[in-house]
Amino acid sequence: MTDRSDLEIARIHLAASVEPPLRVSCLGSSRGGFQRIAPELPGHVEVPVTLRAGELPETDSLAPSFDTGSTWRAYRDGRDVLLVHSLGPSPDRALWAVRLPADEDRVEVSVGPDLLRRAEGGLVPNPLRYPVDQLLMIHLLPRRDGVLLHAAGLRREGRAILFAGRSGAGKSTLTRLALRQDGWDGLSDDRMIIRMVGSEVLAFGTPWGGTEQIAVNESAPLGALVFLHQAPRNRLLRLEPRQALEQLLPIASILWFDLDRMTRSLELCERLLRLLPAYELHFRDDPSVLKALAELP
């Protein structure tokens, strides 16, 4: 018998099972909307995730393929990917490790002894929360025609518009201004996922909200990409695909150290920009920007 604590993001179902004697806490209200599983929808994928207690995988003989220098690093163990999260730069202080087999048919999450010692009443915080859930999605999306973007997502008349930019570009500001106007509703104000599902480009809200804490487990057909630039006056400019790609790549979560996933992500970005209109929005922080938004198709 196993306990379950499932999570679904962008129709990718992380079907979690907890192996005794490990006990994990619930994901909490911030993930509540993303525990709604909809297997009947197109593009649904189920990925079994086993949560277990025990010794973490040995990494001393493995060279990191990516290292933040602080809290997490990625390794290649044969053809598998290992993601290790630590309290600091030393791997000896690892809290958990994720093993993603080459065929991606399952995920194994090991909770390390240090985290178990810190558990209150033997109850460990559920690993399927930030940053584990986001790291998993970044690795799973490339082979499922998807990419995670640093963007806010708003809906109007049943279609999504993504407002993309790095931190400080004005995603939350623009979201707040747009939602004051009738006809707009939000999916996320900080991170969005785009997936090709059949011939349709869909935009999905994610659990990782920004300043406005908008995180809605819903999707809509994507109508346009808009790259944000704060400026003294409002201007909306149409971009050619090449110009748009230059602005898309810095805000896309691409695994540059993984040749297969990197190639798939780059091909998807190029395909998206052939299918979707892209714009550059220069805007000021006041309601006058709503006139510029009205020019969007």
Secondary structure by P-SEA (a helix, b strand, c coil): ccccbbbbccccccbbbbccccccccccccccccccccccccbbbbbbbbbbbccccccccccccccccccbbbbbcccbbbbbbccccccccccbbbbbcccccbbbbbbcaaaaaacccccccccccaaaaaaaaaaaccccccccccbbbbbcccbbbbbcccccccaaaaaaaaaaccccccccccbbbbbbcccbbbbbbcccccccbbbbcccccccbbbbbbbccbbbbbbbcaaaaaaaaaaacccccccaaaaaaaaaaaaaaaacbbbbbbbccccccaaaaaaacc
